[in-house]
Amino acid sequence: MSELNRMLSDLSSPKNSEKHVTVAPIPSVWGFRFARVVLALVATLVGATGISWAVSVGSEKTFLTTPMVTPEPVFVEPAPKAIPSPTQKVVKSEVSYVAMKATPVVAVEPTFETKAETKATEQVSEPMLMANVESIKAAPVQEKVEQEASLSVETIELTGEQLADIAYDKAQKRAQVGDTQKAIAFLRDAVKYNPSHIAATNQLAGLLYGRSQLRDAESVLRKGISANPNSATLKLTLARMYQQSGSEESALNVLSSSVHLLDGEQVRFVSMRAALAQKLGKNLEAKQSYQWLTEQEPMDGRWWLGLGVSAEKTGANKEAEKAYGKAVKSGGLSNQSVNFARQRLVYLQNLKQGATDGR
């Protein structure tokens, strides 16, 4: 015990102060907190400075990339509190720091083209690459659209018949609305393109005749008949025109062509010729025409009555008597015509009886 007391007294004496083991100061917890606050303030100032710089540059309408640093707290692992001991020389406190991570945030603002925009575009290469790729992909589509939109102009040469049909259709439309002047103009074009257009010739002559242009109407029909010598329609129109104007002889001359060469309307053609011939006293021609008609339509009493009259005037009483008998039995006659046929039949029978009695 005495030896131990002596050693303790020696340690507490000032002479042995150089041999005294100093205890390392333990870092205070408040110090670490202060350092952390300072770092947070510095990071905040740096971020605020970056944001203000980005706003000031963005007011100039340019593309900028502003790195915004988001500070993260520094975690400090506090050193364990050491108990002072005479035998402890140095107590070290290990401090581990967590490095701050700077997360760059790119702010892009669409602006008008400026010099600064060119620089920003050079820095960002991916949008330019995508634009180039899109233009390359759109090229075939544009080429396809151009091919589809291409028009081919083909010149078609119309024949005279086609031009005449077009003009004739236009004339019909004008005639339907009562515009006869333009209808006549279109019909003239149709006849000029195709002189054999029977319908256009016939209608043109009728419109001209209705406007009292008799000479023009006759000229149109004559040209039409020259181009269509077997057209019964044109000859009937011209004959009717002559008949209405009092030129019955001219009308009969128009109808003097052979029936077998006509392209149609033979019955109408021959019936008009028979009536004109009978009226003009050309009974033989009338008889021949009515004979043809009775062969074509034997049940029509008009033709038998006309044949009876023509035969009687030519002295063929026996043939006339037979024709009157057929007219009475057939239909298509008025009561007056039937009575006339009966009277003529009785007369011929009496005449025949008187001739027999005279012998």
Number of C-alpha atoms within 10 A of each C-alpha: 5 6 7 9 9 10 10 10 10 13 13 11 9 10 10 11 12 8 9 13 13 13 14 13 11 13 15 11 12 9 9 17 14 11 12 16 13 12 17 18 13 13 18 15 12 15 19 14 13 16 17 12 12 19 14 11 15 19 10 12 17 22 24 20 17 20 16 19 19 17 19 14 14 18 14 15 14 14 16 10 11 12 8 12 9 10 8 13 13 11 15 13 16 12 12 12 10 11 11 15 11 14 11 12 12 11 15 12 13 10 13 11 11 12 10 14 17 12 13 14 14 10 11 12 10 11 10 12 10 11 11 12 11 11 10 11 11 12 11 11 11 11 11 12 11 11 10 9 9 9 8 6 6 6 6 6 8 9 10 15 16 14 17 25 19 14 21 25 16 17 26 20 13 17 16 10 9 11 13 18 15 16 25 23 15 23 29 21 20 29 26 15 18 21 22 21 20 19 16 27 25 21 21 26 29 22 18 19 16 11 12 11 13 17 12 14 23 19 13 22 23 18 16 25 22 12 15 18 17 18 19 21 21 25 26 20 19 24 24 18 21 19 16 10 11 11 13 19 14 14 25 21 14 19 20 13 16 10 18 9 12 16 13 14 13 18 15 14 21 22 19 20 24 30 19 22 23 21 12 13 13 16 22 16 18 26 24 15 26 28 21 18 23 19 10 13 13 16 16 18 26 25 28 28 26 27 30 30 24 30 25 21 17 14 10 13 20 14 15 25 25 16 26 28 20 21 27 22 13 18 13 14 18 11 10 9 16 22 13 15 26 17 13 19 21 15 13 19 15 12 13 15 11 11 10 9 8 7 5
